[in-house]
Amino acid sequence: MIRVAILGAGIGAEHLTGYRALPELFKVVVICDLDLKRAQDIAQGLPVSDDAEAAIADPEIDLIDICLPPHLHVSYSLKALAAGKHVICEKPLATSLAEIDRLERAEQASEGRLFPVFQYRFGRAMDQLSALREAGLLGQPQIASLETHWARDTRYYAVPWRGTWQGECGGAVVGHAIHAHDLLVHVFGGIKTVNAQLATRINPIETEDCAALSFTMQNGALATSSVTLGGSDDTTRIRLVFEHLTATSGPRPYAPMDQDWVFQARDMAMQAQVDRLTAAVPQARAGFAGFLAQVGASLDGKAHIAVRLWDARASIELITAIYASSRANGAAEACPIGRDHALYEGWMPQGG
């Protein structure tokens, strides 16, 4: 049984639902938030506290789940690792590759392990994709299109740290499209070059709320990503074109693998085989519950496929490349990014 402290009762509420779906693996023992009423609103009888430092120091707690505003992610991850705790941390894990390197050194020196949150990877549709790949029915990745078209208005940005460089540490490509981009890399492989155009068109905020991005993957595949916070609703749509078939998600956001996908073979003679294979894949835990189940299995020594620090490195490297390309008027930016890169220490604007 892994004993958990959740720091932050915002997105922490979704994490709590995930933990409650896995009572055989986890026990949440405290929810920490400076706003005790907000913590009590989600606690349903669990203890609450406004003292995150005490939770980190508590020898009875095994795992610290960091659901705080982005500018606090690195500092609290370092504190928890220094205390020998396992750490789950919401996105973005860091705001620079330099911070990722610091976290890597801290994890190596700690008895704890660090797990960044990328819950889009989990669900039946991902298992179906994996089964199709293992059966040789996908072939090479060819092209992909991603849509992150969400609705965010002044009510959303009434929270003081949102929409600011200091608080949110970036805009839509950091806080909203980051999961779709991680999913692209997870399925299609690493990114070679990025061309990015960013704009602030929807809300009077410091950071971008629209993006038009194009990627060349390491394997030669191409991808585009369209991002806006000016949609009429929250729609995430993913279309992955492989050599032998096309996989298309439904429109629901937050856990795209927890919905029916369409898997259409290019050769209709292969469609029946695709349909039989995908229909045979059982239902699976999706979203946060799926992610947390993998963390629990990894800590229990039963699996080694949970999201790890190197996945966060790929994500932070991509964000770095996006901001570098945008500031160079959309010029291609190459990955991987080395220590000599102008944004290795961070993409925050001067004075931001």
C-alpha positions in Angstrom: 0.0 0.0 0.0 1.5 3.3 -1.1 0.6 6.2 1.2 0.0 9.5 -0.7 -0.1 13.2 0.1 -1.7 15.3 -2.6 -0.4 18.9 -2.7 -3.0 21.1 -4.3 -6.8 20.7 -4.5 -7.3 22.0 -8.0 -6.3 19.3 -10.5 -5.6 17.3 -7.3 -9.3 16.5 -7.3 -8.9 14.5 -10.6 -5.9 12.7 -9.1 -7.9 11.8 -6.0 -10.6 10.2 -8.2 -7.8 8.2 -9.9 -6.5 7.0 -6.5 -9.9 6.1 -5.3 -10.3 3.8 -8.3 -7.1 1.9 -7.1 -7.7 1.2 -3.4 -5.5 -1.9 -3.6 -2.5 0.2 -4.5 -2.9 3.6 -2.9 -4.1 5.3 0.2 -4.4 9.1 0.2 -3.7 10.2 3.8 -3.8 14.0 3.4 -4.7 16.7 1.0 -2.7 19.9 1.3 -3.9 23.3 0.1 -3.4 26.8 1.4 -7.2 27.2 0.9 -8.4 24.6 3.5 -12.1 25.0 2.3 -11.1 24.0 -1.2 -9.3 21.0 0.2 -12.3 20.0 2.4 -14.6 20.3 -0.6 -12.9 17.4 -2.3 -11.7 15.4 0.7 -14.9 13.6 1.5 -13.6 13.0 5.1 -9.9 12.7 4.4 -7.6 14.8 6.5 -6.7 18.2 5.1 -3.8 20.5 5.9 -2.3 23.8 4.7 1.3 22.6 5.6 2.9 20.9 2.6 6.3 20.9 4.3 4.9 18.7 7.1 3.6 16.2 4.6 6.9 16.0 2.8 8.6 15.4 6.2 6.1 12.8 7.4 7.9 9.4 7.5 4.5 7.7 7.1 4.0 9.2 3.6 5.6 7.3 0.7 4.6 9.5 -2.3 4.1 13.2 -2.8 1.7 14.1 -5.6 2.4 17.7 -6.7 -0.7 19.4 -8.2 0.5 23.0 -7.4 0.8 25.9 -9.9 3.6 25.3 -12.4 6.1 27.7 -10.9 6.3 25.5 -7.8 6.8 22.1 -9.5 10.6 22.0 -9.5 11.1 23.3 -6.0 8.6 20.9 -4.4 9.9 18.0 -6.5 13.4 18.7 -5.2 12.2 18.9 -1.6 10.3 15.6 -1.9 13.2 13.8 -3.5 15.6 15.1 -0.9 13.2 13.6 1.7 13.4 10.2 0.0 9.9 10.3 -1.3 8.5 9.1 -4.6 7.1 12.0 -6.6 4.3 12.4 -9.1 4.3 15.9 -10.6 1.8 17.6 -12.9 2.8 19.3 -16.1 4.9 21.1 -16.9 7.5 19.2 -14.8 10.0 22.0 -15.4 10.5 25.2 -17.4 13.9 24.4 -18.8 16.2 21.6 -19.7 18.6 22.9 -17.1 15.9 22.2 -14.5 15.3 18.7 -15.9 19.0 18.0 -15.5 18.8 19.2 -11.9 15.8 16.9 -11.2 17.7 14.0 -12.8 20.6 14.5 -10.5 18.2 14.8 -7.5 16.4 11.6 -8.5 19.7 9.7 -8.8 20.7 10.8 -5.3 17.3 10.0 -3.8 15.6 6.7 -2.7 12.5 8.1 -4.5 11.5 8.0 -8.1 10.0 10.8 -10.1 6.9 10.3 -12.4 5.7 13.2 -14.6 2.0 13.2 -15.4 1.0 12.3 -19.0 -2.4 10.6 -18.6 -3.3 10.8 -22.3 -1.2 7.7 -23.0 -3.6 5.4 -21.1 -6.8 3.7 -22.2 -8.2 1.0 -24.5 -7.4 2.9 -27.7 -3.7 2.9 -26.8 -3.9 -0.8 -26.1 -5.5 -1.3 -29.5 -2.8 0.7 -31.2 -0.2 -1.4 -29.5 -1.9 -4.6 -30.5 -2.1 -3.4 -34.1 1.6 -2.6 -34.1 2.5 -5.9 -32.6 0.5 -7.6 -35.3 2.3 -5.7 -38.0 -0.9 -3.9 -39.2 0.3 -0.3 -38.7 3.4 0.0 -40.7 5.5 3.2 -40.7 4.1 6.5 -39.3 3.4 8.8 -42.2 1.6 12.0 -41.1 -0.5 13.2 -38.1 -2.8 16.0 -37.3 -3.6 17.2 -33.7 -6.4 19.7 -32.7 -6.5 21.2 -29.2 -9.4 23.6 -29.6 -10.5 24.5 -26.1 -12.6 27.3 -24.6 -11.0 29.5 -22.0 -12.3 33.0 -21.0 -12.0 35.6 -18.3 -13.4 33.3 -15.6 -10.6 30.8 -16.2 -8.0 33.6 -16.0 -9.5 35.1 -12.9 -7.1 32.8 -11.0 -4.2 35.2 -10.6 -1.3 33.0 -11.7 -3.0 31.8 -14.9 -2.0 33.5 -18.2 1.2 34.9 -16.6 4.8 33.9 -17.3 5.7 33.9 -13.6 2.7 31.7 -12.6 1.8 29.5 -15.5 5.3 29.5 -17.0 3.9 29.5 -20.6 0.7 29.6 -22.5 -1.4 27.1 -24.5 1.5 25.0 -25.7 2.6 24.4 -22.0 -0.8 24.2 -20.2 -3.1 22.7 -22.8 -1.5 21.1 -25.8 1.4 19.5 -23.9 -0.5 16.1 -23.5 -1.4 15.8 -27.2 2.2 16.5 -28.1 3.5 13.9 -25.6 1.1 11.4 -27.2 2.4 12.2 -30.7 6.0 11.6 -29.6 5.0 8.4 -27.7 3.3 6.9 -30.7 5.2 8.4 -33.7 8.7 8.7 -32.2 11.0 11.6 -31.5 10.9 15.0 -33.1 13.6 16.3 -35.4 12.5 19.8 -36.3 9.8 22.3 -35.3 8.3 25.3 -37.0 6.1 27.3 -34.7 3.8 30.4 -35.0 2.3 31.6 -31.7 -0.2 34.3 -31.0 -2.3 35.9 -28.2 -5.7 36.4 -29.9 -8.4 35.3 -27.5 -7.7 36.7 -24.0 -5.8 39.7 -22.6 -3.0 37.6 -21.1 0.8 37.6 -21.2 1.2 34.2 -22.8 0.1 32.7 -26.1 -3.4 31.3 -26.5 -3.1 30.2 -30.2 -0.5 28.1 -32.0 0.1 26.7 -35.5 2.9 24.1 -35.3 4.5 21.7 -37.8 6.9 18.9 -36.9 9.3 16.6 -38.8 9.8 13.4 -36.8 13.1 11.6 -36.5 11.7 8.8 -38.7 10.7 11.2 -41.5 7.0 11.4 -40.6 5.3 14.8 -40.6 2.8 16.2 -38.1 0.8 19.4 -37.5 -0.8 20.8 -34.4 -3.5 23.4 -34.2 -4.0 25.0 -30.8 -6.5 27.6 -29.6 -8.2 28.6 -26.4 -11.0 30.3 -28.4 -13.0 27.2 -29.3 -16.7 27.0 -28.6 -16.1 23.9 -26.5 -13.2 21.7 -25.4 -12.4 19.5 -28.3 -9.3 17.3 -28.7 -9.0 15.4 -32.0 -6.1 13.2 -33.0 -5.6 11.6 -36.4 -2.6 9.3 -37.0 -1.9 8.1 -40.5 0.3 5.0 -40.7 1.5 3.1 -43.8 -1.3 0.5 -43.6 -4.1 2.3 -41.7 -5.4 5.5 -40.2 -6.4 5.9 -36.6 -8.8 8.7 -35.6 -9.9 9.7 -32.1 -13.2 11.0 -31.0 -13.5 14.6 -30.0 -13.5 14.4 -26.2 -10.6 16.1 -24.3 -8.7 15.0 -21.2 -8.6 11.3 -21.8 -8.7 10.7 -25.6 -7.8 7.0 -25.3 -10.9 6.5 -23.2 -13.3 6.6 -26.2 -13.9 4.7 -29.3 -11.4 5.3 -32.1 -11.9 4.5 -35.8 -9.2 2.3 -37.2 -9.5 2.3 -41.0 -7.3 0.0 -43.2 -5.9 1.4 -46.4 -6.4 -2.0 -48.0 -10.1 -2.9 -47.4 -9.1 -6.6 -47.6 -7.3 -6.0 -44.3 -10.2 -4.3 -42.5 -11.8 -7.5 -41.1 -8.5 -8.4 -39.5 -8.2 -4.9 -38.0 -11.7 -5.1 -36.7 -11.3 -8.5 -35.1 -8.1 -7.5 -33.4 -9.3 -4.2 -32.0 -12.6 -5.7 -30.8 -10.7 -8.4 -28.9 -8.8 -5.8 -26.8 -10.4 -5.5 -23.4 -11.4 -2.3 -21.6 -8.6 -0.7 -19.7 -8.1 2.0 -17.1 -7.8 5.3 -18.8 -6.6 8.8 -17.9 -5.3 9.4 -14.3 -6.4 5.9 -13.1 -4.5 4.3 -16.0 -1.4 6.4 -15.3 -1.5 5.8 -11.5 -2.0 2.0 -12.0 1.3 2.0 -14.0 3.1 4.0 -11.3 1.9 1.6 -8.7 2.9 -1.4 -10.7 6.3 0.1 -11.3 6.9 0.9 -7.7 5.8 -2.6 -6.8 8.4 -4.0 -9.2 5.7 -5.6 -11.5 6.2 -3.3 -14.4 8.7 -0.8 -15.9 6.6 1.1 -18.4 5.3 4.0 -16.3 6.0 7.5 -17.6 9.5 8.5 -16.4 11.8 11.5 -16.3 13.1 11.0 -19.8 9.6 11.4 -21.1 9.4 14.8 -19.4 12.7 15.7 -20.9 11.3 15.1 -24.4 8.3 17.2 -23.6 10.3 20.1 -22.2 12.7 19.9 -25.1 9.8 20.2 -27.5 8.4 23.2 -25.7 11.8 24.8 -25.8 12.0 24.3 -29.5 8.5 25.7 -30.0 9.4 28.9 -28.2 12.7 29.2 -30.0 11.1 28.8 -33.4 8.4 31.2 -32.7 10.9 33.9 -31.6 12.8 33.3 -34.8 9.6 34.0 -36.8 8.8 30.4 -37.4 12.2 29.2 -38.6 12.9 25.5 -38.2 14.4 24.6 -34.8 16.2 21.3 -34.4 16.0 18.7 -31.7 17.7 17.5 -29.6 18.7 20.6 -27.8 22.1 20.8 -26.1 23.5 22.8 -23.2 24.8 25.5 -25.6 21.3 26.4 -26.8 20.1 29.9 -26.1 17.0 28.6 -24.2 18.7 25.7 -22.4 18.2 27.7 -19.1 14.6 28.4 -19.9 12.1 29.9 -22.3 10.8 32.6 -19.9 11.0 36.0 -21.6 13.5 38.5 -20.2 11.9 40.0 -17.1 9.1 37.3 -17.2 
